[in-house]
Amino acid sequence: MATEKTLAEEDKQLRDYELTVIISPEATDEVVNATIESIQQFVTGRGGTISEVEQWGKRKLAYPIKRFVEGSYVLTRFELKPTSTKELEASLQMSESVLRHLLVKIE
């Protein structure tokens, strides 16, 4: 019983994450900004905080993804509850403009 209570308390604590997103090179600046905004709204809407957003611009991909050889990279650092990360990743996978994403927990 003690471990269940501890796990429930840990799920309520905010953890540090780093999210790298590769957005389609065909996406306009408005689409890129809208994608960044939707990520920020997702995090803040679930009690998280955004600490940094870096737009790296278009860069060459290591290998083609969906026939694209470049993509717009965006790095976001934020705090979020661990229980919300699966939902965030699911929404990124459903997005047509996002080619790839990588969510990493920072220790």
NUPAGU-244837 format. One line per 10 residues: number of its first residue (from 1); their letters; for each residue x, y, z of N, C-alpha, C. Coordinates in Angstrom, 1 decimal. Layout:
NUM = A = X:Y:Z:X:Y:Z:X:Y:Z  ...
//
This chain:
1 = MATEKTLAEE = 0.8:-1.2:0.0:0.0:0.0:0.0:0.9:1.3:0.0  2.0:1.2:0.7:2.8:2.4:0.8:3.4:2.8:-0.6  3.8:1.7:-1.4:4.3:2.0:-2.7:3.3:2.6:-3.7  2.0:2.2:-3.6:1.0:2.7:-4.4:0.8:4.2:-4.1  0.8:4.6:-2.8:0.7:5.9:-2.4:1.8:6.8:-2.9  3.0:6.2:-2.8:4.2:6.9:-3.3:4.2:7.2:-4.8  3.7:6.2:-5.6:3.6:6.3:-7.0:2.6:7.4:-7.4  1.5:7.4:-6.7:0.5:8.4:-6.9:1.0:9.8:-6.6  1.8:10.0:-5.6:2.3:11.3:-5.3:3.4:11.7:-6.3  4.2:10.7:-6.8:5.2:11.1:-7.9:4.5:11.5:-9.1
11 = DKQLRDYELT = 3.3:11.0:-9.5:2.6:11.3:-10.7:2.1:12.8:-10.7  2.0:13.3:-9.5:1.5:14.7:-9.3:2.6:15.7:-9.4  3.9:15.3:-9.3:5.0:16.2:-9.3:5.4:16.5:-10.7  5.8:17.7:-10.9:6.3:18.1:-12.3:7.7:17.6:-12.5  8.0:17.1:-13.7:9.3:16.7:-14.1:9.8:17.5:-15.2  11.1:17.6:-15.4:11.7:18.4:-16.5:11.8:17.5:-17.7  11.4:18.1:-18.9:11.4:17.4:-20.1:12.0:18.3:-21.2  12.5:17.6:-22.2:13.0:18.3:-23.4:12.4:17.6:-24.6  11.8:18.4:-25.5:11.0:17.9:-26.6:11.7:18.5:-27.9  12.1:17.6:-28.8:12.6:18.1:-30.1:11.6:17.6:-31.1
21 = VIISPEATDE = 11.2:18.6:-31.9:10.1:18.3:-33.0:10.7:18.7:-34.3  10.5:17.8:-35.3:10.9:18.1:-36.7:9.6:18.3:-37.5  9.4:19.5:-38.0:8.2:19.9:-38.7:8.5:19.9:-40.2  7.5:19.5:-41.0:7.6:19.3:-42.4:8.2:20.6:-43.0  9.1:20.5:-44.0:9.7:21.7:-44.6:8.7:22.4:-45.5  7.6:21.7:-45.9:6.5:22.4:-46.7:5.6:23.3:-45.8  5.7:23.1:-44.5:4.9:23.9:-43.6:5.3:25.4:-43.6  4.3:26.2:-43.7:4.6:27.7:-43.7:5.0:28.1:-42.3  5.5:29.4:-42.2:5.8:29.9:-40.8:4.6:29.9:-39.9  3.5:30.1:-40.5:2.2:30.2:-39.6:2.0:28.8:-39.1
31 = VVNATIESIQ = 2.2:27.7:-39.9:1.9:26.4:-39.4:3.0:26.0:-38.3  4.2:26.4:-38.5:5.3:26.1:-37.5:4.9:26.8:-36.2  4.6:28.1:-36.3:4.2:28.8:-35.1:3.0:28.2:-34.4  2.0:27.8:-35.2:0.8:27.2:-34.6:1.1:25.9:-33.9  2.0:25.1:-34.5:2.4:23.8:-33.9:3.1:24.1:-32.5  4.0:25.1:-32.5:4.7:25.5:-31.3:3.7:25.9:-30.2  2.8:26.8:-30.7:1.7:27.3:-29.8:0.9:26.2:-29.2  0.5:25.2:-30.0:-0.3:24.1:-29.5:0.4:23.2:-28.5  1.7:23.1:-28.7:2.5:22.4:-27.7:2.6:23.1:-26.4  2.8:24.5:-26.5:2.8:25.3:-25.3:1.4:25.3:-24.6
41 = QFVTGRGGTI = 0.3:25.3:-25.3:-1.0:25.3:-24.7:-1.3:24.0:-24.1  -0.8:22.9:-24.7:-0.9:21.6:-24.1:-0.3:21.5:-22.7  1.0:22.0:-22.7:1.8:21.9:-21.4:1.2:22.8:-20.4  0.9:24.1:-20.7:0.4:25.0:-19.7:-1.0:24.6:-19.3  -1.8:24.0:-20.2:-3.2:23.6:-19.9:-3.2:22.5:-18.9  -2.1:21.7:-18.7:-2.1:20.6:-17.8:-1.2:20.9:-16.6  -1.1:22.2:-16.3:-0.4:22.6:-15.1:1.1:22.7:-15.2  1.7:22.5:-16.5:3.1:22.6:-16.7:3.6:24.0:-17.0  4.9:24.1:-17.1:5.5:25.4:-17.4:6.5:25.3:-18.5  6.6:26.2:-19.4:7.5:26.2:-20.5:8.7:27.1:-20.0
51 = SEVEQWGKRK = 9.9:26.5:-20.1:11.1:27.3:-19.7:11.9:27.9:-20.9  11.8:27.2:-22.0:12.6:27.6:-23.2:12.0:27.0:-24.5  12.0:27.8:-25.6:11.7:27.4:-26.9:12.7:27.9:-27.8  13.4:27.0:-28.5:14.4:27.4:-29.5:14.0:26.9:-30.9  13.9:27.8:-31.9:13.7:27.4:-33.2:15.0:27.4:-34.0  15.4:26.2:-34.4:16.7:26.0:-35.0:16.6:26.2:-36.5  15.4:26.3:-37.1:15.2:26.6:-38.5:15.3:25.2:-39.3  15.4:25.4:-40.6:15.4:24.2:-41.5:16.9:23.6:-41.5  16.9:22.3:-41.3:18.2:21.6:-41.3:18.0:20.3:-42.1  19.1:19.8:-42.6:19.1:18.6:-43.4:18.9:17.4:-42.5
61 = LAYPIKRFVE = 18.1:16.5:-42.9:17.8:15.3:-42.1:18.9:14.2:-42.3  19.2:13.4:-41.4:20.2:12.3:-41.5:19.7:11.3:-42.6  18.4:11.1:-42.7:17.9:10.2:-43.7:16.5:10.7:-44.1  16.0:10.4:-45.3:14.7:10.9:-45.7:13.6:10.4:-44.8  12.7:11.3:-44.5:11.5:11.0:-43.7:10.3:11.4:-44.6  9.4:10.5:-44.9:8.3:10.8:-45.8:8.7:11.5:-47.0  9.8:11.1:-47.6:10.4:11.7:-48.8:11.0:13.1:-48.7  11.0:13.6:-47.4:11.6:14.9:-47.2:13.1:14.7:-46.8  14.0:15.6:-47.2:15.4:15.5:-46.9:15.8:16.6:-45.9  14.8:17.5:-45.6:15.1:18.5:-44.6:13.8:18.8:-43.8
71 = GSYVLTRFEL = 14.0:19.4:-42.6:12.8:19.7:-41.8:13.1:20.9:-40.9  12.1:21.5:-40.3:12.3:22.6:-39.4:12.3:22.1:-38.0  13.4:22.3:-37.3:13.6:21.8:-35.9:13.2:22.8:-34.9  12.5:22.3:-33.8:12.2:23.1:-32.7:12.4:22.4:-31.4  13.2:23.0:-30.5:13.5:22.4:-29.2:12.7:23.1:-28.1  12.0:22.4:-27.3:11.2:23.0:-26.2:11.6:22.3:-24.9  11.9:23.1:-23.9:12.2:22.6:-22.5:11.0:23.0:-21.6  10.5:22.1:-20.8:9.3:22.4:-20.0:9.2:21.4:-18.8  8.3:21.8:-17.9:8.0:20.9:-16.8:6.6:20.4:-17.0  6.3:19.1:-16.7:5.0:18.5:-16.9:4.9:17.3:-16.0
81 = KPTSTKELEA = 3.6:17.0:-15.7:3.4:15.8:-14.9:3.6:14.6:-15.8  4.2:13.5:-15.2:4.6:12.3:-16.0:3.3:11.7:-16.7  2.2:11.8:-16.1:1.0:11.2:-16.6:0.5:11.8:-17.9  0.9:13.0:-18.2:0.5:13.8:-19.4:1.4:13.5:-20.6  2.5:12.9:-20.4:3.4:12.7:-21.5:2.9:11.8:-22.6  2.2:10.8:-22.3:1.7:9.9:-23.3:0.7:10.6:-24.2  -0.2:11.4:-23.6:-1.2:12.2:-24.3:-0.5:13.2:-25.3  0.6:13.8:-24.8:1.4:14.8:-25.6:2.0:14.1:-26.8  2.6:12.9:-26.6:3.2:12.2:-27.7:2.1:11.7:-28.7  1.0:11.3:-28.2:-0.1:10.8:-29.1:-0.6:12.0:-30.0
91 = SLQMSESVLR = -0.7:13.2:-29.4:-1.1:14.3:-30.2:-0.1:14.7:-31.3  1.2:14.6:-30.9:2.3:14.9:-31.9:2.3:13.9:-33.0  2.0:12.6:-32.7:2.0:11.6:-33.8:0.8:11.8:-34.7  -0.3:12.3:-34.2:-1.4:12.6:-35.1:-1.3:13.8:-35.9  -0.4:14.7:-35.6:-0.2:15.9:-36.3:0.4:15.7:-37.7  -0.2:16.2:-38.7:0.3:16.0:-40.1:1.6:16.8:-40.4  1.8:17.9:-39.7:2.9:18.7:-40.0:4.2:18.2:-39.2  4.0:17.4:-38.2:5.2:16.9:-37.4:5.7:15.6:-38.1  6.9:15.6:-38.5:7.6:14.4:-39.1:8.0:13.5:-38.1  8.8:14.0:-37.0:9.3:13.2:-35.9:9.3:14.0:-34.7
101 = HLLVKIE = 9.3:13.4:-33.5:9.5:14.0:-32.3:10.3:13.1:-31.3  10.9:13.8:-30.4:11.7:13.0:-29.3:11.5:13.7:-28.0  10.9:13.0:-27.1:10.6:13.5:-25.7:11.5:12.8:-24.8  12.3:13.6:-24.1:13.3:13.1:-23.1:13.1:13.7:-21.8  13.1:12.8:-20.7:13.0:13.2:-19.4:14.4:13.7:-18.9  14.6:14.9:-18.4:15.9:15.4:-17.9:16.0:15.0:-16.4  17.0:14.3:-16.0:17.2:13.9:-14.6:17.8:15.0:-13.8
//
